[in-house]
Amino acid sequence: MSNMRKGWVALLASAALNLLLGRPAPATDVPPRPSEGCKAGTIERGRKLERTIDIAGTPRSYVLDVPDRVRPGVPAPLLFDFHGFGHSGKGVWEVSAFRALAEREGFITVYPQGLPVRLTVRGVEREAPGWALSAVDPNRDLLFTSRLLDDLERRYCIDRARIFATGFSNGAFFSQMLGCVFAHRFAAVAPVSSGPVGLTCDPTRGVPVLIQHGRLDDLIPVKQAHAARDRWVAANQCRQSARDGCERYTDCRDGAVVEYCEEAYAHRWPPQATERIWKFFSQHPMPAPAGGKEEQPAR
């Protein structure tokens, strides 16, 4: 039996013991929720699988990173990493520190590619690849993400309790939108260098959120990050706060937490962000569905 499989067996045994003793299971004891793809005997692996998927007649591209450590039949976490305005999924893959983490921790990473959007940057209107944020329905990128997630769950053994989203700048805004709209599918989100989503955020459950922002950011002022923090504290109905380097808001609905980390850097991905994000995600899997009934994804 592989070490990873042994780990899942031990985790399931621990969760069962907690249930028998009548005590709540810690977040890290949440058992895996295998996707349909766990029935497959073989999977395609590769560190840079360039793929497309048809979404309502439009081909949408993405890069998929499936390390050798990911095995058929063993539920693996899945991470979506959304690029910033004017960048690309391939470009993020080239520089991503998640590549080393994915091999070490045994998770799958997907780097989606955005389509052209128009944004005003430093007073100048520009058009470049990015993510649509102005509406929920219709929203081509929410549809793309949902269908891509469906496809990956069919083709790979995905742990549906450990599906996460992060992103930078415009991609960070979009990762927050996923937390607002697809709280039943994404366990936690971790935006880097963004402000609040400009739409009503009313998630179906408390969503763990890690926000990181540079106080020297001259593109998205730090006060916007404060607004994003405050929106999530309100949406998650958090009642306690503490500070130990980062701000931490707890006693939130459904056991969620909001963490806010502000440091002295400009509009960029800070070197400490990657490890911090994965540690946060590892601590906040999706709670088991009420009554044990699996909620079906919206199509």
LINNORPE-V503093 format. One record per pair of residues at least 4 apart in sequence whose C-alpha atoms are under 7 Angstrom apart, sorted by the first residue. I is the first residue (numbers start at 1). J is the second residue. D is the distance in Angstrom with one decimal. If there is no record, write none. Layout:
i->I j->J d->D
i->I j->J d->D
This chain:
i->1 j->5 d->6.4
i->1 j->6 d->6.5
i->2 j->6 d->6.2
i->3 j->7 d->6.1
i->4 j->8 d->6.4
i->5 j->9 d->6.3
i->5 j->74 d->6.6
i->6 j->10 d->6.2
i->7 j->11 d->6.1
i->8 j->12 d->6.1
i->9 j->13 d->6.2
i->10 j->14 d->6.1
i->11 j->15 d->6.2
i->11 j->29 d->5.7
i->11 j->31 d->6.3
i->12 j->16 d->6.2
i->12 j->31 d->5.4
i->13 j->17 d->6.2
i->14 j->18 d->6.3
i->14 j->29 d->6.7
i->15 j->19 d->6.3
i->15 j->25 d->6.1
i->15 j->29 d->5.6
i->15 j->30 d->6.7
i->15 j->31 d->6.8
i->16 j->20 d->6.2
i->17 j->21 d->6.2
i->18 j->22 d->6.1
i->18 j->23 d->5.3
i->18 j->24 d->6.4
i->18 j->25 d->5.8
i->19 j->23 d->6.2
i->25 j->29 d->5.8
i->25 j->30 d->6.9
i->27 j->283 d->6.1
i->27 j->284 d->5.8
i->27 j->285 d->6.3
i->28 j->283 d->5.7
i->30 j->285 d->6.8
i->30 j->287 d->6.6
i->32 j->75 d->6.6
i->32 j->159 d->5.4
i->32 j->160 d->7.0
i->32 j->161 d->5.9
i->33 j->159 d->5.1
i->33 j->160 d->5.0
i->33 j->161 d->5.5
i->34 j->38 d->6.2
i->34 j->75 d->5.6
i->34 j->157 d->6.4
i->34 j->158 d->5.9
i->34 j->159 d->5.0
i->34 j->160 d->6.2
i->35 j->153 d->5.4
i->35 j->154 d->6.9
i->35 j->157 d->5.7
i->35 j->158 d->5.2
i->35 j->159 d->6.3
i->35 j->160 d->6.2
i->36 j->153 d->6.1
i->36 j->154 d->5.2
i->36 j->157 d->7.0
i->37 j->153 d->5.6
i->37 j->154 d->4.4
i->37 j->155 d->4.9
i->37 j->156 d->4.5
i->37 j->157 d->4.6
i->37 j->158 d->7.0
i->38 j->72 d->6.5
i->38 j->73 d->4.5
i->38 j->74 d->6.8
i->38 j->75 d->6.9
i->38 j->156 d->6.4
i->38 j->157 d->4.0
i->39 j->73 d->6.3
i->40 j->72 d->6.5
i->40 j->73 d->6.8
i->41 j->72 d->5.8
i->42 j->72 d->5.7
i->43 j->72 d->6.1
i->43 j->156 d->6.5
i->45 j->66 d->5.0
i->45 j->67 d->6.3
i->45 j->68 d->6.4
i->46 j->65 d->6.0
i->46 j->66 d->5.2
i->46 j->67 d->6.1
i->47 j->65 d->4.4
i->47 j->66 d->5.6
i->47 j->67 d->6.0
i->48 j->63 d->6.0
i->48 j->64 d->5.8
i->48 j->65 d->5.4
i->49 j->63 d->5.5
i->49 j->64 d->4.9
i->49 j->65 d->6.4
i->50 j->62 d->6.0
i->50 j->63 d->4.6
i->50 j->64 d->6.5
i->51 j->61 d->5.7
i->51 j->62 d->5.6
i->51 j->63 d->6.2
i->52 j->59 d->6.0
i->52 j->60 d->5.2
i->52 j->61 d->4.1
i->52 j->62 d->6.2
i->53 j->59 d->5.5
i->53 j->60 d->5.3
i->53 j->61 d->6.4
i->54 j->58 d->5.5
i->54 j->59 d->4.4
i->54 j->60 d->6.1
i->55 j->59 d->6.1
i->55 j->60 d->6.7
i->55 j->144 d->6.3
i->61 j->112 d->6.4
i->61 j->113 d->5.6
i->62 j->89 d->6.3
i->62 j->110 d->6.8
i->62 j->111 d->5.5
i->62 j->112 d->4.2
i->62 j->113 d->5.3
i->63 j->89 d->6.4
i->63 j->90 d->6.4
i->63 j->110 d->5.8
i->63 j->111 d->5.0
i->63 j->112 d->6.4
i->64 j->109 d->6.0
i->64 j->110 d->4.6
i->64 j->111 d->6.4
i->65 j->108 d->5.8
i->65 j->109 d->5.1
i->65 j->110 d->6.3
i->66 j->70 d->6.6
i->66 j->108 d->5.1
i->66 j->109 d->6.9
i->67 j->102 d->6.7
i->67 j->103 d->5.4
i->67 j->106 d->6.8
i->69 j->103 d->6.4
i->69 j->106 d->5.3
i->70 j->76 d->6.7
i->70 j->106 d->5.5
i->70 j->107 d->6.7
i->72 j->157 d->6.3
i->73 j->157 d->5.8
i->74 j->157 d->6.2
i->75 j->157 d->4.9
i->75 j->158 d->4.9
i->75 j->159 d->4.5
i->76 j->106 d->6.7
i->76 j->107 d->5.4
i->76 j->108 d->6.8
i->76 j->157 d->6.2
i->76 j->158 d->4.9
i->76 j->159 d->5.1
i->77 j->107 d->4.9
i->77 j->108 d->6.3
i->77 j->158 d->6.1
i->77 j->159 d->5.3
i->77 j->162 d->4.9
i->77 j->163 d->5.9
i->78 j->107 d->5.9
i->78 j->108 d->4.9
i->78 j->109 d->5.8
i->78 j->158 d->6.6
i->78 j->162 d->6.4
i->78 j->163 d->4.8
i->78 j->164 d->6.3
i->79 j->108 d->6.2
i->79 j->109 d->4.7
i->79 j->110 d->6.2
i->79 j->163 d->5.9
i->79 j->164 d->4.9
i->79 j->165 d->5.7
i->80 j->109 d->6.0
i->80 j->110 d->5.0
i->80 j->111 d->6.2
i->80 j->164 d->6.2
i->80 j->165 d->4.7
i->80 j->166 d->6.2
i->81 j->110 d->6.3
i->81 j->111 d->5.2
i->81 j->165 d->6.1
i->81 j->166 d->5.0
i->81 j->167 d->5.2
i->82 j->111 d->6.2
i->82 j->112 d->6.2
i->82 j->166 d->6.4
i->82 j->167 d->4.3
i->82 j->168 d->6.6
i->82 j->171 d->4.6
i->82 j->172 d->7.0
i->83 j->87 d->6.0
i->83 j->88 d->5.8
i->83 j->89 d->5.9
i->83 j->92 d->6.3
i->83 j->167 d->5.9
i->83 j->168 d->5.9
i->83 j->171 d->5.1
i->84 j->130 d->6.4
i->84 j->168 d->5.2
i->84 j->169 d->5.1
i->84 j->170 d->4.8
i->84 j->171 d->4.9
i->85 j->128 d->6.5
i->85 j->129 d->5.9
i->85 j->130 d->4.7
i->85 j->170 d->5.4
i->86 j->128 d->4.8
i->86 j->129 d->5.0
i->86 j->130 d->6.4
i->87 j->91 d->6.6
i->87 j->129 d->6.5
i->88 j->92 d->6.3
i->88 j->113 d->5.7
i->89 j->93 d->6.2
i->89 j->111 d->4.8
i->89 j->112 d->5.3
i->89 j->113 d->4.8
i->90 j->94 d->6.3
i->91 j->95 d->6.8
i->92 j->96 d->5.6
i->93 j->111 d->6.8
i->97 j->101 d->6.9
i->97 j->274 d->6.5
i->98 j->102 d->5.8
i->98 j->274 d->6.6
i->99 j->103 d->6.6
i->100 j->104 d->6.3
i->101 j->105 d->5.8
i->102 j->106 d->5.3
i->102 j->107 d->5.0
i->102 j->108 d->6.5
i->114 j->129 d->5.1
i->114 j->130 d->4.6
i->114 j->131 d->5.7
i->115 j->129 d->4.7
i->115 j->130 d->5.7
i->115 j->131 d->6.9
i->116 j->127 d->6.0
i->116 j->128 d->4.7
i->116 j->129 d->4.1
i->116 j->130 d->5.8
i->117 j->127 d->5.4
i->117 j->128 d->5.7
i->117 j->129 d->6.0
i->117 j->130 d->5.6
i->117 j->131 d->6.6
i->117 j->132 d->6.6
i->118 j->125 d->6.7
i->118 j->126 d->5.5
i->118 j->127 d->4.3
i->118 j->128 d->6.7
i->119 j->125 d->5.6
i->119 j->126 d->5.5
i->119 j->127 d->6.4
i->120 j->124 d->5.2
i->120 j->125 d->4.1
i->120 j->126 d->6.0
i->121 j->125 d->6.2
i->121 j->126 d->6.9
i->130 j->170 d->6.6
i->131 j->141 d->6.5
i->131 j->170 d->6.5
i->131 j->171 d->6.5
i->131 j->174 d->6.4
i->132 j->139 d->6.7
i->132 j->141 d->6.3
i->133 j->174 d->6.7
i->135 j->139 d->6.2
i->139 j->143 d->6.4
i->140 j->144 d->6.1
i->141 j->145 d->6.0
i->142 j->146 d->6.1
i->143 j->147 d->6.1
i->144 j->148 d->5.9
i->145 j->149 d->6.0
i->146 j->150 d->6.2
i->147 j->151 d->6.2
i->148 j->152 d->6.2
i->149 j->153 d->6.1
i->150 j->154 d->6.4
i->151 j->155 d->6.3
i->152 j->156 d->5.7
i->153 j->157 d->6.5
i->153 j->158 d->5.6
i->161 j->187 d->6.5
i->161 j->285 d->5.4
i->161 j->286 d->4.5
i->162 j->187 d->6.0
i->162 j->285 d->5.1
i->162 j->286 d->6.3
i->163 j->185 d->7.0
i->163 j->186 d->5.2
i->163 j->187 d->5.6
i->164 j->186 d->5.3
i->164 j->187 d->5.7
i->164 j->188 d->5.4
i->164 j->189 d->5.8
i->165 j->175 d->5.6
i->165 j->186 d->7.0
i->165 j->188 d->6.8
i->165 j->189 d->4.9
i->165 j->190 d->6.4
i->166 j->172 d->6.2
i->166 j->175 d->5.6
i->166 j->189 d->5.7
i->166 j->190 d->4.7
i->166 j->191 d->5.3
i->167 j->171 d->4.5
i->167 j->172 d->4.1
i->167 j->175 d->6.1
i->167 j->191 d->5.4
i->167 j->192 d->6.2
i->168 j->172 d->4.5
i->168 j->191 d->6.4
i->168 j->192 d->4.9
i->168 j->193 d->6.0
i->169 j->173 d->6.4
i->169 j->192 d->6.4
i->169 j->193 d->5.0
i->169 j->194 d->5.0
i->170 j->174 d->6.5
i->170 j->194 d->7.0
i->171 j->175 d->6.2
i->172 j->176 d->6.4
i->172 j->191 d->4.3
i->172 j->192 d->5.6
i->172 j->193 d->6.8
i->172 j->194 d->5.8
i->173 j->177 d->6.5
i->173 j->191 d->6.8
i->173 j->194 d->5.8
i->173 j->195 d->6.8
i->173 j->196 d->6.9
i->173 j->197 d->6.0
i->174 j->178 d->6.4
i->175 j->179 d->6.6
i->175 j->189 d->6.3
i->175 j->191 d->6.3
i->176 j->180 d->6.4
i->176 j->189 d->6.5
i->176 j->191 d->6.6
i->176 j->197 d->6.8
i->177 j->181 d->6.1
i->177 j->197 d->6.5
i->178 j->182 d->5.1
i->178 j->183 d->7.0
i->179 j->183 d->5.0
i->179 j->186 d->6.5
i->179 j->188 d->7.0
i->179 j->189 d->6.3
i->179 j->203 d->6.9
i->179 j->207 d->6.6
i->180 j->201 d->5.1
i->180 j->202 d->5.9
i->180 j->203 d->4.6
i->181 j->203 d->6.1
i->182 j->186 d->6.2
i->183 j->187 d->6.9
i->183 j->203 d->5.8
i->183 j->204 d->6.1
i->183 j->205 d->6.5
i->183 j->207 d->6.6
i->187 j->207 d->6.9
i->187 j->284 d->6.9
i->187 j->285 d->5.4
i->187 j->286 d->4.5
i->188 j->207 d->5.8
i->188 j->208 d->4.9
i->188 j->209 d->5.9
i->188 j->281 d->6.5
i->188 j->284 d->6.7
i->189 j->208 d->6.7
i->189 j->209 d->5.2
i->189 j->210 d->6.6
i->190 j->209 d->5.7
i->190 j->210 d->4.6
i->190 j->211 d->5.7
i->190 j->277 d->6.5
i->191 j->210 d->6.7
i->191 j->211 d->5.4
i->191 j->212 d->6.7
i->192 j->211 d->6.1
i->192 j->212 d->4.9
i->192 j->213 d->6.0
i->192 j->269 d->6.9
i->193 j->212 d->6.3
i->193 j->213 d->4.8
i->193 j->214 d->6.9
i->193 j->267 d->6.5
i->194 j->220 d->6.4
i->194 j->225 d->6.1
i->195 j->220 d->7.0
i->195 j->224 d->4.5
i->195 j->225 d->4.6
i->195 j->227 d->6.7
i->195 j->228 d->5.2
i->196 j->224 d->6.6
i->196 j->225 d->6.9
i->196 j->227 d->6.0
i->196 j->228 d->4.0
i->202 j->235 d->6.6
i->205 j->254 d->6.5
i->206 j->236 d->4.9
i->206 j->252 d->7.0
i->206 j->253 d->5.2
i->206 j->254 d->5.2
i->206 j->256 d->5.2
i->207 j->236 d->6.7
i->207 j->256 d->5.5
i->208 j->256 d->4.7
i->208 j->257 d->4.8
i->208 j->258 d->5.8
i->208 j->284 d->6.7
i->209 j->257 d->6.5
i->209 j->258 d->4.9
i->209 j->259 d->6.3
i->210 j->258 d->5.9
i->210 j->259 d->4.7
i->210 j->260 d->6.0
i->211 j->259 d->6.1
i->211 j->260 d->4.8
i->211 j->261 d->6.2
i->212 j->260 d->6.0
i->212 j->261 d->4.8
i->212 j->262 d->5.9
i->213 j->222 d->6.9
i->213 j->225 d->6.6
i->213 j->261 d->6.5
i->213 j->262 d->5.1
i->213 j->263 d->6.7
i->214 j->222 d->6.8
i->214 j->262 d->5.7
i->214 j->263 d->5.1
i->214 j->264 d->5.5
i->214 j->265 d->4.6
i->214 j->266 d->5.3
i->214 j->267 d->6.6
i->215 j->222 d->5.4
i->215 j->262 d->6.3
i->215 j->263 d->5.9
i->215 j->264 d->5.4
i->215 j->265 d->6.3
i->215 j->266 d->6.8
i->216 j->264 d->5.9
i->216 j->265 d->5.3
i->216 j->266 d->4.5
i->217 j->221 d->5.7
i->217 j->222 d->6.6
i->217 j->265 d->6.7
i->217 j->266 d->4.0
i->217 j->267 d->4.7
i->218 j->266 d->6.8
i->218 j->267 d->6.9
i->219 j->267 d->6.5
i->220 j->224 d->6.7
i->222 j->226 d->6.4
i->223 j->227 d->6.3
i->224 j->228 d->6.3
i->225 j->229 d->6.2
i->226 j->230 d->6.2
i->227 j->231 d->6.1
i->228 j->232 d->6.3
i->229 j->233 d->6.2
i->229 j->260 d->6.7
i->230 j->234 d->6.2
i->231 j->235 d->6.1
i->232 j->236 d->5.8
i->232 j->258 d->7.0
i->233 j->237 d->5.9
i->233 j->238 d->5.4
i->233 j->249 d->7.0
i->233 j->258 d->6.4
i->234 j->238 d->6.6
i->236 j->252 d->5.5
i->236 j->253 d->5.6
i->236 j->256 d->6.9
i->237 j->252 d->5.2
i->237 j->253 d->5.9
i->238 j->249 d->6.1
i->238 j->250 d->5.5
i->238 j->251 d->5.3
i->238 j->252 d->3.9
i->238 j->253 d->6.8
i->239 j->250 d->6.4
i->239 j->251 d->5.4
i->239 j->252 d->6.4
i->240 j->249 d->5.5
i->240 j->250 d->5.0
i->240 j->251 d->5.7
i->241 j->248 d->5.5
i->241 j->249 d->4.3
i->241 j->250 d->6.1
i->242 j->247 d->5.9
i->242 j->248 d->5.3
i->242 j->249 d->6.6
i->243 j->247 d->4.5
i->243 j->248 d->6.0
i->246 j->259 d->6.7
i->246 j->260 d->5.6
i->246 j->261 d->4.5
i->246 j->262 d->7.0
i->247 j->259 d->5.6
i->247 j->260 d->5.0
i->247 j->261 d->6.4
i->248 j->258 d->5.9
i->248 j->259 d->4.5
i->248 j->260 d->6.5
i->249 j->257 d->5.7
i->249 j->258 d->5.0
i->249 j->259 d->6.3
i->250 j->257 d->5.0
i->250 j->258 d->6.8
i->251 j->255 d->6.8
i->252 j->256 d->5.3
i->252 j->257 d->6.1
i->269 j->273 d->6.9
i->272 j->276 d->6.3
i->273 j->277 d->5.9
i->274 j->278 d->6.4
i->275 j->279 d->6.1
i->276 j->280 d->6.2
i->277 j->281 d->6.1
i->278 j->282 d->6.0
i->279 j->283 d->6.4
i->280 j->284 d->6.5
i->281 j->285 d->6.7
i->288 j->292 d->6.6
i->289 j->293 d->5.8
i->289 j->294 d->6.0
